[in-house]
């Protein structure tokens, strides 16, 4: 998964490969981004990181689409290069 987020493989390759998931669970997303699950949760609650909520109101699951995480990370990298945060 880290390879997908850091651009070592294309997203199309990850999507076409049947063994690669389309989205990550919170713990896996945090690990792929290199941050703690607690920080990922705070970013999610603040609406700063893209996620999809799946399921009913009692048993709702939060998933992080790989393609959207890759885009978000690229945007953040470009913003930091330009001096904007």
N, C-alpha and C positions, 0 to 999 in steps of 0.2 A: 504494500500500500504506500509506503514511503516513496517508492520509485515513482508512482503515479503523481503524488503531490509535488515532488521536486522536478518533474518534467523529464525523468529518465526514460519513461515510456509514454506513448501518447494515450490520451483518454480513450480513443477509439479502440486501441489494442486491449485496454482493460475491460471495456464494455463487451467487446466481441469474445473475449476469453470466458468460457462458461464457468470457470472456477473463481473468477474475480467478482466480488459483489458490486452492485451499483451504489451502495451506500454503506457507511460504517456505523457501528454502534458507538455510543459516547466514549467508552474506554479505549476502543481501537482508534477513533478519530483523534482523541487527545494524544495518544502514543504516536500516531502518524505525524501530528503537528508539532510534537516535541514539547507539549505543555501538560500541565496537570489536569486531571478530570475536573477538579474544582474550578480552575480558571476557565476551562472550556464551558462549564455550566454557567458561569457568570457571564461570559461573552454571549452565550445563547440567550440567557434571560434578558440581557441588555439589547438583544436584536442585532448584534454586531457580526455574528457568524451565521452563515446559511444553514438551515436545518429544515426537516420535514417532520411534522408530528403525525403519527399514524395510530389509528385505533380509537376506541371509545373514550369517554371522559374518565372512567375509573382506571382502565388499563391502557394508558397512552404511552407509546414508545416514541422516542426522539431518534431520528436517523440523520446522518450527515452525508448527503450525496457527494461522491468523490469528485465529479466534474465541477460542482459548485465550490467545493473546498479548494480545488486547484485554482479556479478563477479568483476566488477571494484572496488566497495567498499571493497570487501574482499581482493583484491590485494593491495589496498592502506593501509588497516589495517595491513596486513602482512608486507608490506614494512616499515611501521612506527615502528613496533615491532622489526624489524631487524636493525633499525637505518638508513635505506636508504629512502630518500624522493624524 
